Amino acid sequence: MALHSHKTELVGNDSLEEWERIDSGGFGTVYKARHKDWGFDVAIKLIHHADRRVRELWDEASHMDKAACQYVIWLYGMYQGCPPKGEPSMQQGIVMEFMERGSIQSLQRDLSGPPPWPLVFRLAHQVALGMNFLHERKLLHQDLKPSNVLLNDDLNAKVADFGLSMVSTSALTSNTEMTGQLGGSFKYMPPESFEASYKPVRAFDRYSYGILLWSIVTGEEPYPAAQYSLVALRIPEGDRPNCKEIEQIKVEGLEELVDLMKQCWNGDPSKRPTFKDCREVTERVLSKHKKDIPHAVHAVLTKLDSLQDNPQFNKKGAFNYDPQIPEQQRYAVDHPRVSVQQDLASVFKKNVTVADEEQPHYTVDYPGVSVQPNSGSVPKKTLTVADKAKFISDNRAVLIQTISEVLTIAEELGEMVHPDAYSVLATKATTQDQMRVLYQRTFRSGGDVVKAAFYDALKKHHPSLVERLSG
């Protein structure tokens, strides 16, 4: 259990100020605080029920010390004291690097989808580098998912949270533990891990990385409406996130990344590539986009900062894409709300809420344009372009399943529907698939103005539907 002396240095309340609670979960609570002597912010992870889990805490610190590298969170020391934010009287915790930009999960939430392509590829590569380093040190993670990949102020990624990797095999097969303590972790678990006798090996992390890649590319959570019992049943049967629509996107390097994710989530653990193999693929893919990274980072940071400065921001703001970014990066990404073949797909359709179905999108800011209510009608709230666009985004699930006049409306939109998008639209056999094309291509590339125009056409062709969804 021994650590290097500088790692075992205890940090107490007298060294810390400006405490702020930033996250909590089954394992514990994470605070941000300013270290008075060091002069910078640190993260302090406190565990619940410290009397029973002190050994796990020290194990995590030992693992973090052993895994110290550029792509893994740094450990600074151990905390012991009484936090000023309502925790029990005496707590123990880990003092570690504070990551200013949250996690991949919070980034996806704030952007309402994935980041620009250059960042997608860089995140994929940096996670592979971090995980390769862990495996070279004979360490397993066992909880690799978007919330456990943290981002610094330049949006560089570091692998974090070794605490959950110490969960026992029995916990990994327990519905209560997995859905309570570990949240959505079971969606990133390999099929073999649902067996009661399973003992984790490095192939566990390789599978998780494949699912994580899918999430990074799509900006989505896998199987968003599926409960533990169904995932535990269907994943061993071969169900995986749907890549069909992603594979239609023409972005340099994406095909290689999709091939990699499929290899990683192979049902046979022996056929999953090592992280050394993964990083070779991701490095090659990233090299095709390196020159565009500074611009993409600047665009995302500018948007995130503007959202933080907006008191009305509710953590679901759309990312207003910089129109100067090359078309190849701005071009719409297919983001299926994951249906994993057959059973999981049907459950998703039955259980998903309208809020869950909101399609991630990038938009370009336009000034609000008011629309006057129809003369002679009962006065209603005046809708701006942004209001109409929000209606189209918020009601994506219902609109996809309900609208029957898709091609007619698309024709009325005229040049707002790019010829390439219209060609794809015309090849789709069902109105549902036609609507998905509009969401994935036209709405995302055209932004609020196109959505508002679609709303106006929708009100013309499906007035009762609009009235019903408007409440």
URFEN-V220465 format. One record per pair of residues at least 4 apart in sequence whose C-alpha atoms are under 6 Angstrom apart, sorted by the first residue. I is the first residue (numbers start at 1). J is the second residue. If there is no record, write none. Layout:
I&J, I&J
//
This chain:
7&76, 7&77, 8&77, 9&77, 10&78, 10&79, 11&78, 11&79, 12&79, 12&80, 12&81, 13&81, 15&35, 15&36, 16&34, 16&35, 16&36, 17&33, 17&34, 18&33, 18&34, 19&32, 19&33, 20&31, 20&32, 21&31, 22&30, 22&31, 23&29, 23&30, 24&28, 24&29, 24&30, 26&181, 27&47, 28&46, 28&47, 28&48, 29&45, 29&46, 30&44, 30&45, 31&43, 31&44, 32&42, 32&43, 33&41, 33&42, 34&40, 34&41, 35&39, 35&40, 42&96, 42&97, 42&98, 43&95, 43&96, 43&97, 43&98, 44&94, 44&95, 45&93, 45&94, 46&93, 50&54, 60&162, 60&163, 67&134, 68&74, 71&130, 71&158, 72&130, 72&158, 72&159, 73&158, 73&160, 74&96, 74&97, 75&96, 76&95, 76&96, 77&95, 78&93, 78&94, 78&95, 79&92, 79&93, 79&94, 80&91, 80&92, 81&90, 81&91, 82&89, 82&90, 82&91, 83&87, 99&151, 99&152, 100&152, 100&153, 101&151, 101&152, 101&153, 102&150, 102&151, 103&147, 103&149, 103&150, 103&151, 104&146, 104&149, 105&146, 105&147, 108&112, 108&113, 108&114, 108&219, 110&315, 110&316, 110&317, 111&318, 111&319, 112&316, 112&318, 112&360, 113&219, 113&360, 114&218, 114&219, 117&329, 118&289, 118&293, 119&123, 121&286, 125&282, 126&157, 128&132, 128&275, 128&279, 132&275, 132&276, 134&139, 135&139, 141&162, 141&165, 142&165, 142&205, 143&165, 144&208, 145&212, 148&160, 148&161, 149&158, 149&159, 149&160, 150&157, 150&158, 151&155, 151&156, 151&157, 152&156, 171&177, 173&194, 173&196, 175&179, 176&180, 177&181, 178&182, 179&183, 188&208, 190&204, 190&207, 191&235, 191&236, 193&198, 203&269, 206&264, 207&264, 207&265, 210&261, 210&264, 210&265, 215&219, 215&220, 218&335, 222&338, 223&338, 225&348, 225&352, 228&232, 231&235, 234&239, 235&239, 239&340, 240&340, 241&338, 241&340, 242&338, 242&339, 242&340, 245&334, 246&334, 253&285, 263&272, 264&272, 273&277, 275&279, 279&283, 282&286, 293&297, 298&302, 301&305, 307&313, 319&362, 320&362, 320&363, 320&364, 321&362, 321&363, 321&364, 327&331, 332&440, 332&441, 332&444, 332&445, 334&440, 339&345, 340&344, 340&345, 341&345, 347&351, 348&352, 354&395, 357&397, 358&393, 358&394, 358&396, 361&444, 362&444, 363&447, 364&447, 368&384, 368&385, 369&384, 369&385, 370&383, 370&384, 371&383, 383&387, 385&452, 388&452, 389&448, 389&451, 389&452, 390&394, 398&402, 399&403, 400&432, 400&435, 401&432, 417&442, 425&434, 428&433, 428&434, 436&440, 437&441, 438&442, 438&443, 439&443, 442&446, 443&447, 443&451, 446&450, 448&452, 454&458, 458&462, 459&463, 459&466, 466&470
//
